[in-house]
């Protein structure tokens, strides 16, 4: 679980540094596939969604398997337990509201 979160954060950070949107969504899938392949012994699979309305990007993808048994491919539509992951999203939402001057910290 920790590796999955780390990969998602790294991918989001790397994408955030790029000011030019990709020509197609194959770029996102390629990044995801490479990350999972590199860590294939440490994680089963990763699902990722990228929403960037100002860049007109809405993408969801998955790579790897749905369990440690590695018998079924992971689907982008497959549900996940969110557990403590929500802390990251809440913190990000708060910071975005602060940037938009809709919230003072």
N, C-alpha and C positions, 0 to 999 in steps of 0.2 A: 504494500500500500504506500509506504513512504517513497519508494522508487517511482511509482506511478505519479504521485503528486509532484515530485521533483522534475520529472520529464515534462509534465504539462506546464509547470512554471517556467522551465527553461525555454520551451517552445514559444510560449506567450511572450517572454522577454525578448527572445531573438526576433520574433515577428514585430514586436513593438519598436525595435531599433531600425527596421526597414521602412522607409517612407514611400516606397513604390509597391503597389499591390501586385501580386503575381498575375501572369497572363491567364492562368487557369488554376483550378483547384488541385491539379496534379502536384504542384509544388508543395502544398500542405501534406498531401498523402506521402510524398517522398520523404519529407522531414520526419514524419511519424514512423514510417517503415524503417528508416535508418536508425532512429533512436531505439526502437524495439529490437532490431537485429543486433545492435551493439550491446544491448543489455539482455540478450535472450536467455542467459542462464540465471538472471536475477529477477526477471519479471515475466509475467505471462502475456500481458497485453495492455494496450492503452486506448482509450477513447478520448477524442478531443473535439471541441466545438470552437470555432472562431466566428465572432460576431463583430463586425466593424462597419456600422451603418454609413459612416462618412466616406468610407472607401468602397461602399457597395459590395461588401463581402459577407456572405453567410455560408458557412461550411461546417459539416460534421463528418468525421471519419473515425475509423478504428483500425488497429493493426495488432496482430498477434492472436493469442488464444484467450478463451473465456475462463480458464482455470489452470492450475499448475499441472494438471494431467495432460494438457495440450492436445485434447481430442477434438474440440470444436473451435472453429475460427470465431473470433470476437466480431460482433456486428455493431455498427454505429447506433443502432436502435436498441441495443441491449441495455437494460436498467442496471444501475450500480447502487450499492449502499453508499450514501454520501458521508456518513460518520462525521469526523471533524473537519472535513474539507470545506464546510460552509463558513468557517472562520475566515478563510482567505477571501471568499466572495463578499462577505459582509465588510471586511476591511477595505477591499477594493471599491465597493459601492460607496462607502463613506468618503473615501479619498476623492472619488469622481464627483460626488456632491459638493465637496469642499472646493474642488477646482472650478466648478460651475457656480460658485458663490451661493449655493442653495443651503449650505450648512457651514457653521463656524465651529472650528475645533477649539 
